[in-house]
Amino acid sequence: MTKALEYFHKIKGNAIDPTKEPTPGIIPYVYNQAYNYYYNLWLAAEANKSKNLNDYIPKDIVVVIKSPQKQEYKRKLFTFLDEEDVDAK
């Protein structure tokens, strides 16, 4: 029950309402979530128990991003004349 309350208030960040008297009424609603959280922490600790942190060498991943090229904006010329009138002149 203590772990469920710790999970609800410290891990999930839910504050204790100062206007109400604190009660353990939330435990049935968060017990399974707290159980899964602490169980997964335990599994991760068991999986990493035999590993040495100094043996881990992170791999550098180089990401090359092509710089953006400015696209030319071709402005259309505006004319009041129709194309037929332009050819006639």
N, C-alpha and C positions, 0 to 999 in steps of 0.2 A: 504494500500500500504506500509505503514511503517513496519507493522508486516511481510509482505512478504519479504521485503528487509532485515529485521533483521533476519528472518529465513534463508534466502539464505546465508548471510554473517557470522552471528554469530553462528547459530546452525549447519549449514552444513559445515562451515569452508571455504567457498570460499572467496578468497582475492579479494580486489578491485585492478584492474590493474592500476598501477600508470602512464602508458604510454597513457592511454585513459581517456577521460573525463567521469566521472561517470554519467550514465544515468539509468533511471528506466525501461529499455527495457527488463529486465529479469522477471519482475513481471507477465506477462501472462503465463510464463512457470512454475513458482513455486507457483502461487497463490493457486491452489488446494492442493498442498502438505503442504503449510504453514497453510491453513485453517484446514486441517485434523489434523495437529500437535497441533495447539492451541485448537482445539475443543476437542481432546482427553485429553489434559492437563486439560481443564475445566471440562470434565466428571469425571476425576479422582479426582479432587478437590471437586466436588459436592458429589461424592460417599463417600469420606473420611471426609467430613465436620462434620458429627455427631460422628465420632469415636475419641476416646481418645488414644493418642499414649502411655500413661503410662499403659493402660490396656493390651496392646499387650505384650505377653510373648513368645519369640521365642522358638520353640521346638528344642532340641538337637537331631540330628540324628547321631547315632554311626555307622560308616562303618568299618567293620572288613575285612581286606584284608589278605588272607593267604600268608605267605612269600614264595617266590619261592624256590623250591627245585632244587638242582643241579642234573642234569641228568648225569648218568654215560655214558661215551662214550666207547663202547666196540670196541677195535681195532681188526680188522681182521688180522690174521697172513698171511703174504705173503710167498708163496713158489714158487720156480721155477719148482718144480716137479709136475707132474700130480698125481691125487689121486691113480691111478692104480700103479704107480711107488712106492708110499709110502707104499702101502700094500705089495708089493713084497719084500721089504727089511725087 
